[in-house]
Structures are given as structure tokens and as C-alpha cells.
Amino acid sequence: MSTDITVTTHAMATGYMPGYLPGPDGGDPLFTGVTIGLIVIVLIVGSLYFSLHAVPEKMAHADNHAQMQVIGILVLLAMFTHNNMFWVVALLVAAFRMPDFLSPLQSIARSMESLNKREQEAMQAPVQDPVQAPAQDTVQQQAEGETHA
């Protein structure tokens, strides 16, 4: 904007008019600058907000976490309800591994099943008289010894 008083300015106006004041054409450079700046700031803050809310999901994805779906649901709940407790819980679940209680229990169950099968096989096997069993073994050993000698 020039400092000359022209026919477009008001007669009561001073000789110097700051550039941020609206001109006689209706253009408002201050309003335009603030509007563009506000839109840029809203976009930057929004992207930071979304990236901050995605931190627990990124942590879970990097560690190949078992509770990834739970973490994702908690993050979505935190984002849509604006309840920070959900986000903190999601962050804690993503940060710490839950102890594996299922594997030892499955191992115990497999061991018990194996012992049960052995017991069932032992019950189904024919019962031999302990007095006659050693006599049969010595006869077999003598027969094997004769063939090898």
C-alpha cells in the first residue's frame, strides 16, 4: 500500500496507512494471513494428535505383540471419547509383555496325557507271574548264547 493519499482513501485518513488494514478494494491481508496460518496450524496439530495416538499401536506392531487388537481398540476409544485413561492403558499394555500362563499349562496337560497313556498300556499288558518270568529269561539267554557260540 502506498503512503500517498489518493482519491480512494477517505479524506480524514492520515498520510500513512499500515499494510495490515483493509484496503479500499475490500481485500484484507491480515485476515487472509491469519486464516491461512490457522488452517496450517490446525493441520499440523491434527497430524501430531493422530501420530501421538498411534504410538501404542506402533509399539505393538514393532514388537509383534499378541494383544495388538486390544491395543488398537483402546487407542480408538481414547481418540473418540477423549478419555486419556484408555490411551494410558493401551500404552502400558503395549510396553509390557504379559506373562505366558498358557504354555506351561499346556505342557503340564501333555505330560499328564502321556502318563495316562503309559498307565493304560501297562494295565492292558498281560500280567506275568514274577516267579516264572526269570526262568523264561534264562532259557532264552541260554538259547541265544548257544546260537552265538
Secondary structure, DSSP 8 states (H G I E B T S, - for coil): --SS--TTS-TT--S---TTS--TTS--HHHHHHHHHHHHHHHHHHHHHHHHHTHHHHHHHHHT-TTHHHHHHHHHHHHHH--HHHHHHHHHHHHS-----HHHHHHHHHHHHHHHHHHHHHHHS----TTHHHHHHHHHHHHHHHHH-
